[in-house]
Amino acid sequence: MSVMDKLKQMLKGHEEQAGKGVDRAGDFVDEKTQGKYSGHVDTAQDRVFNS
């Protein structure tokens, strides 16, 4: 079982909370990097939700 499969299994039923956490983490990275990597952050957030 891959790491992604384990994470998906753990998050099952808690999608809303996980989504909020991913959004907050992305906002934190954008703040610390002054938006320099916002495109990469957005792509990573999309992959987390659409994988």
Gaussian input, Z-matrix of N, CA and C with variables (Angstrom, degrees):
# hf/3-21g

backbone

0 1
 N
 C     1     B1
 C     2     B2     1     A1
 N     3     B3     2     A2     1     D1
 C     4     B4     3     A3     2     D2
 C     5     B5     4     A4     3     D3
 N     6     B6     5     A5     4     D4
 C     7     B7     6     A6     5     D5
 C     8     B8     7     A7     6     D6
 N     9     B9     8     A8     7     D7
 C    10    B10     9     A9     8     D8
 C    11    B11    10    A10     9     D9
 N    12    B12    11    A11    10    D10
 C    13    B13    12    A12    11    D11
 C    14    B14    13    A13    12    D12
 N    15    B15    14    A14    13    D13
 C    16    B16    15    A15    14    D14
 C    17    B17    16    A16    15    D15
 N    18    B18    17    A17    16    D16
 C    19    B19    18    A18    17    D17
 C    20    B20    19    A19    18    D18
 N    21    B21    20    A20    19    D19
 C    22    B22    21    A21    20    D20
 C    23    B23    22    A22    21    D21
 N    24    B24    23    A23    22    D22
 C    25    B25    24    A24    23    D23
 C    26    B26    25    A25    24    D24
 N    27    B27    26    A26    25    D25
 C    28    B28    27    A27    26    D26
 C    29    B29    28    A28    27    D27
 N    30    B30    29    A29    28    D28
 C    31    B31    30    A30    29    D29
 C    32    B32    31    A31    30    D30
 N    33    B33    32    A32    31    D31
 C    34    B34    33    A33    32    D32
 C    35    B35    34    A34    33    D33
 N    36    B36    35    A35    34    D34
 C    37    B37    36    A36    35    D35
 C    38    B38    37    A37    36    D36
 N    39    B39    38    A38    37    D37
 C    40    B40    39    A39    38    D38
 C    41    B41    40    A40    39    D39
 N    42    B42    41    A41    40    D40
 C    43    B43    42    A42    41    D41
 C    44    B44    43    A43    42    D42
 N    45    B45    44    A44    43    D43
 C    46    B46    45    A45    44    D44
 C    47    B47    46    A46    45    D45
 N    48    B48    47    A47    46    D46
 C    49    B49    48    A48    47    D47
 C    50    B50    49    A49    48    D48
 N    51    B51    50    A50    49    D49
 C    52    B52    51    A51    50    D50
 C    53    B53    52    A52    51    D51
 N    54    B54    53    A53    52    D52
 C    55    B55    54    A54    53    D53
 C    56    B56    55    A55    54    D54
 N    57    B57    56    A56    55    D55
 C    58    B58    57    A57    56    D56
 C    59    B59    58    A58    57    D57
 N    60    B60    59    A59    58    D58
 C    61    B61    60    A60    59    D59
 C    62    B62    61    A61    60    D60
 N    63    B63    62    A62    61    D61
 C    64    B64    63    A63    62    D62
 C    65    B65    64    A64    63    D63
 N    66    B66    65    A65    64    D64
 C    67    B67    66    A66    65    D65
 C    68    B68    67    A67    66    D66
 N    69    B69    68    A68    67    D67
 C    70    B70    69    A69    68    D68
 C    71    B71    70    A70    69    D69
 N    72    B72    71    A71    70    D70
 C    73    B73    72    A72    71    D71
 C    74    B74    73    A73    72    D72
 N    75    B75    74    A74    73    D73
 C    76    B76    75    A75    74    D74
 C    77    B77    76    A76    75    D75
 N    78    B78    77    A77    76    D76
 C    79    B79    78    A78    77    D77
 C    80    B80    79    A79    78    D78
 N    81    B81    80    A80    79    D79
 C    82    B82    81    A81    80    D80
 C    83    B83    82    A82    81    D81
 N    84    B84    83    A83    82    D82
 C    85    B85    84    A84    83    D83
 C    86    B86    85    A85    84    D84
 N    87    B87    86    A86    85    D85
 C    88    B88    87    A87    86    D86
 C    89    B89    88    A88    87    D87
 N    90    B90    89    A89    88    D88
 C    91    B91    90    A90    89    D89
 C    92    B92    91    A91    90    D90
 N    93    B93    92    A92    91    D91
 C    94    B94    93    A93    92    D92
 C    95    B95    94    A94    93    D93
 N    96    B96    95    A95    94    D94
 C    97    B97    96    A96    95    D95
 C    98    B98    97    A97    96    D96
 N    99    B99    98    A98    97    D97
 C   100   B100    99    A99    98    D98
 C   101   B101   100   A100    99    D99
 N   102   B102   101   A101   100   D100
 C   103   B103   102   A102   101   D101
 C   104   B104   103   A103   102   D102
 N   105   B105   104   A104   103   D103
 C   106   B106   105   A105   104   D104
 C   107   B107   106   A106   105   D105
 N   108   B108   107   A107   106   D106
 C   109   B109   108   A108   107   D107
 C   110   B110   109   A109   108   D108
 N   111   B111   110   A110   109   D109
 C   112   B112   111   A111   110   D110
 C   113   B113   112   A112   111   D111
 N   114   B114   113   A113   112   D112
 C   115   B115   114   A114   113   D113
 C   116   B116   115   A115   114   D114
 N   117   B117   116   A116   115   D115
 C   118   B118   117   A117   116   D116
 C   119   B119   118   A118   117   D117
 N   120   B120   119   A119   118   D118
 C   121   B121   120   A120   119   D119
 C   122   B122   121   A121   120   D120
 N   123   B123   122   A122   121   D121
 C   124   B124   123   A123   122   D122
 C   125   B125   124   A124   123   D123
 N   126   B126   125   A125   124   D124
 C   127   B127   126   A126   125   D125
 C   128   B128   127   A127   126   D126
 N   129   B129   128   A128   127   D127
 C   130   B130   129   A129   128   D128
 C   131   B131   130   A130   129   D129
 N   132   B132   131   A131   130   D130
 C   133   B133   132   A132   131   D131
 C   134   B134   133   A133   132   D132
 N   135   B135   134   A134   133   D133
 C   136   B136   135   A135   134   D134
 C   137   B137   136   A136   135   D135
 N   138   B138   137   A137   136   D136
 C   139   B139   138   A138   137   D137
 C   140   B140   139   A139   138   D138
 N   141   B141   140   A140   139   D139
 C   142   B142   141   A141   140   D140
 C   143   B143   142   A142   141   D141
 N   144   B144   143   A143   142   D142
 C   145   B145   144   A144   143   D143
 C   146   B146   145   A145   144   D144
 N   147   B147   146   A146   145   D145
 C   148   B148   147   A147   146   D146
 C   149   B149   148   A148   147   D147
 N   150   B150   149   A149   148   D148
 C   151   B151   150   A150   149   D149
 C   152   B152   151   A151   150   D150

   B1=1.4582
   B2=1.5321
   B3=1.3251
   B4=1.4677
   B5=1.5298
   B6=1.2968
   B7=1.4605
   B8=1.5304
   B9=1.3305
   B10=1.4700
   B11=1.5247
   B12=1.3356
   B13=1.4597
   B14=1.5293
   B15=1.3194
   B16=1.4602
   B17=1.5285
   B18=1.3397
   B19=1.4671
   B20=1.5194
   B21=1.3151
   B22=1.4640
   B23=1.5227
   B24=1.3266
   B25=1.4595
   B26=1.5339
   B27=1.3214
   B28=1.4599
   B29=1.5212
   B30=1.3296
   B31=1.4589
   B32=1.5228
   B33=1.2938
   B34=1.4600
   B35=1.5320
   B36=1.3327
   B37=1.4541
   B38=1.5197
   B39=1.3230
   B40=1.4645
   B41=1.5253
   B42=1.3149
   B43=1.4620
   B44=1.5244
   B45=1.3210
   B46=1.4663
   B47=1.5271
   B48=1.3204
   B49=1.4607
   B50=1.5240
   B51=1.3290
   B52=1.4607
   B53=1.5186
   B54=1.3213
   B55=1.4597
   B56=1.5121
   B57=1.3142
   B58=1.4668
   B59=1.5243
   B60=1.3185
   B61=1.4662
   B62=1.5183
   B63=1.3229
   B64=1.4609
   B65=1.5247
   B66=1.3253
   B67=1.4674
   B68=1.5227
   B69=1.3218
   B70=1.4658
   B71=1.5223
   B72=1.3387
   B73=1.4647
   B74=1.5260
   B75=1.3254
   B76=1.4592
   B77=1.5133
   B78=1.3269
   B79=1.4637
   B80=1.5238
   B81=1.3255
   B82=1.4613
   B83=1.5302
   B84=1.3280
   B85=1.4654
   B86=1.5277
   B87=1.3261
   B88=1.4695
   B89=1.5303
   B90=1.3159
   B91=1.4688
   B92=1.5257
   B93=1.3224
   B94=1.4628
   B95=1.5215
   B96=1.3348
   B97=1.4623
   B98=1.5269
   B99=1.3183
   B100=1.4609
   B101=1.5229
   B102=1.3358
   B103=1.4571
   B104=1.5141
   B105=1.3133
   B106=1.4645
   B107=1.5313
   B108=1.3222
   B109=1.4614
   B110=1.5248
   B111=1.3088
   B112=1.4624
   B113=1.5252
   B114=1.3110
   B115=1.4590
   B116=1.5166
   B117=1.3151
   B118=1.4631
   B119=1.5295
   B120=1.3140
   B121=1.4643
   B122=1.5300
   B123=1.3332
   B124=1.4621
   B125=1.5266
   B126=1.3199
   B127=1.4609
   B128=1.5301
   B129=1.3199
   B130=1.4734
   B131=1.5234
   B132=1.3262
   B133=1.4605
   B134=1.5252
   B135=1.3139
   B136=1.4604
   B137=1.5280
   B138=1.3173
   B139=1.4631
   B140=1.5235
   B141=1.3127
   B142=1.4545
   B143=1.5288
   B144=1.3315
   B145=1.4635
   B146=1.5203
   B147=1.3257
   B148=1.4559
   B149=1.5043
   B150=1.3091
   B151=1.4600
   B152=1.5029
   A1=108.07
   A2=114.96
   A3=119.48
   A4=110.95
   A5=115.23
   A6=121.40
   A7=109.99
   A8=116.67
   A9=120.13
   A10=110.99
   A11=117.02
   A12=120.16
   A13=111.03
   A14=116.50
   A15=120.61
   A16=110.90
   A17=115.78
   A18=119.58
   A19=111.39
   A20=116.94
   A21=120.70
   A22=110.60
   A23=116.54
   A24=120.98
   A25=110.88
   A26=116.97
   A27=120.96
   A28=111.55
   A29=117.20
   A30=121.64
   A31=113.36
   A32=117.00
   A33=120.34
   A34=109.78
   A35=115.66
   A36=120.96
   A37=113.69
   A38=116.62
   A39=121.37
   A40=110.86
   A41=116.31
   A42=121.03
   A43=112.68
   A44=117.01
   A45=120.07
   A46=110.85
   A47=116.80
   A48=120.40
   A49=111.14
   A50=116.85
   A51=120.84
   A52=109.91
   A53=117.00
   A54=120.98
   A55=112.02
   A56=115.75
   A57=119.45
   A58=110.73
   A59=116.43
   A60=120.54
   A61=112.08
   A62=116.38
   A63=120.84
   A64=110.05
   A65=117.11
   A66=120.70
   A67=111.48
   A68=116.37
   A69=120.12
   A70=111.36
   A71=116.53
   A72=120.27
   A73=110.23
   A74=116.66
   A75=120.13
   A76=111.90
   A77=116.51
   A78=120.71
   A79=110.74
   A80=116.89
   A81=121.92
   A82=110.55
   A83=116.15
   A84=120.25
   A85=110.01
   A86=116.88
   A87=120.12
   A88=111.08
   A89=115.91
   A90=120.08
   A91=110.87
   A92=116.51
   A93=120.88
   A94=112.41
   A95=117.08
   A96=120.21
   A97=111.62
   A98=116.17
   A99=122.87
   A100=111.78
   A101=115.64
   A102=121.67
   A103=114.94
   A104=117.49
   A105=121.68
   A106=112.09
   A107=117.57
   A108=121.66
   A109=112.08
   A110=116.79
   A111=119.77
   A112=112.20
   A113=118.41
   A114=121.14
   A115=111.59
   A116=115.79
   A117=120.53
   A118=110.76
   A119=116.12
   A120=121.06
   A121=109.54
   A122=116.20
   A123=120.13
   A124=111.43
   A125=116.28
   A126=120.40
   A127=110.99
   A128=115.97
   A129=120.46
   A130=110.50
   A131=117.39
   A132=120.49
   A133=110.08
   A134=117.89
   A135=121.41
   A136=110.65
   A137=116.64
   A138=120.00
   A139=112.13
   A140=116.53
   A141=119.61
   A142=109.80
   A143=116.82
   A144=120.55
   A145=113.06
   A146=118.00
   A147=120.20
   A148=113.54
   A149=118.28
   A150=119.31
   A151=111.21
   D1=129.46
   D2=-178.74
   D3=-78.62
   D4=167.82
   D5=179.12
   D6=-61.93
   D7=-42.62
   D8=-179.94
   D9=-62.03
   D10=-40.27
   D11=177.98
   D12=-63.01
   D13=-40.19
   D14=178.72
   D15=-64.82
   D16=-42.93
   D17=178.80
   D18=-63.31
   D19=-44.00
   D20=179.16
   D21=-60.18
   D22=-41.73
   D23=179.38
   D24=-64.42
   D25=-41.03
   D26=-179.24
   D27=-67.83
   D28=-35.39
   D29=-174.92
   D30=-86.29
   D31=-8.86
   D32=-178.26
   D33=-57.04
   D34=125.09
   D35=-178.09
   D36=91.43
   D37=-6.68
   D38=-179.13
   D39=-126.58
   D40=32.90
   D41=-175.34
   D42=-60.41
   D43=-39.52
   D44=-177.99
   D45=-64.82
   D46=-45.86
   D47=179.11
   D48=-64.60
   D49=-41.03
   D50=178.97
   D51=-63.63
   D52=-41.02
   D53=179.26
   D54=-61.62
   D55=-41.69
   D56=177.84
   D57=-63.51
   D58=-39.64
   D59=179.22
   D60=-65.21
   D61=-42.06
   D62=178.60
   D63=-64.96
   D64=-41.55
   D65=177.87
   D66=-62.41
   D67=-44.06
   D68=-179.94
   D69=-65.46
   D70=-39.48
   D71=178.56
   D72=-64.26
   D73=-41.87
   D74=178.12
   D75=-63.80
   D76=-41.78
   D77=177.59
   D78=-62.36
   D79=-39.73
   D80=179.14
   D81=-62.31
   D82=-46.57
   D83=179.89
   D84=-63.43
   D85=-43.57
   D86=178.59
   D87=-60.60
   D88=-40.36
   D89=179.90
   D90=-65.17
   D91=-46.14
   D92=-176.53
   D93=-69.78
   D94=-30.13
   D95=-179.12
   D96=-100.44
   D97=7.06
   D98=-179.75
   D99=55.37
   D100=37.05
   D101=175.79
   D102=77.12
   D103=5.35
   D104=-176.42
   D105=-60.55
   D106=-33.17
   D107=-177.08
   D108=-115.25
   D109=26.27
   D110=-174.59
   D111=-60.45
   D112=-34.70
   D113=177.34
   D114=-63.63
   D115=-41.97
   D116=178.68
   D117=-67.99
   D118=-39.41
   D119=179.47
   D120=-63.58
   D121=-44.84
   D122=179.38
   D123=-61.63
   D124=-41.49
   D125=178.61
   D126=-62.71
   D127=-43.61
   D128=179.05
   D129=-63.09
   D130=-42.16
   D131=179.16
   D132=-62.88
   D133=-42.37
   D134=179.40
   D135=-62.99
   D136=-40.75
   D137=-179.64
   D138=-65.97
   D139=-34.94
   D140=178.85
   D141=-63.61
   D142=-41.61
   D143=-176.17
   D144=-82.42
   D145=-23.24
   D146=-174.80
   D147=-111.39
   D148=16.44
   D149=-179.99
   D150=-95.14

